[in-house]
Amino acid sequence: VTCFNGLAKTVGQYCSKGQLASVQGRIHYTQWEDKDGVTRYGTEILADKVDFLSRGNGTGDENDNQDAPEID
């Protein structure tokens, strides 16, 4: 999943490994040739909206992510 601008900053600030999140966006496919001339393919989700569905592990403080916003 790829996020840009303010969305990326907010996700980086409030989201942590293992946390459940709902992501709405669009699929982006890419194709390229590597240094050996082999054709490679990639797929990513370009996020438009992210909702946090659980609290992150954070610092162990029970207030972690309590003020995390819903992001559009």
Beta strands, then each sheet from edge to edge (+ up, - down):
strand 1: 21-33
strand 2: 39-52
sheet 1: 1+ 2-
end
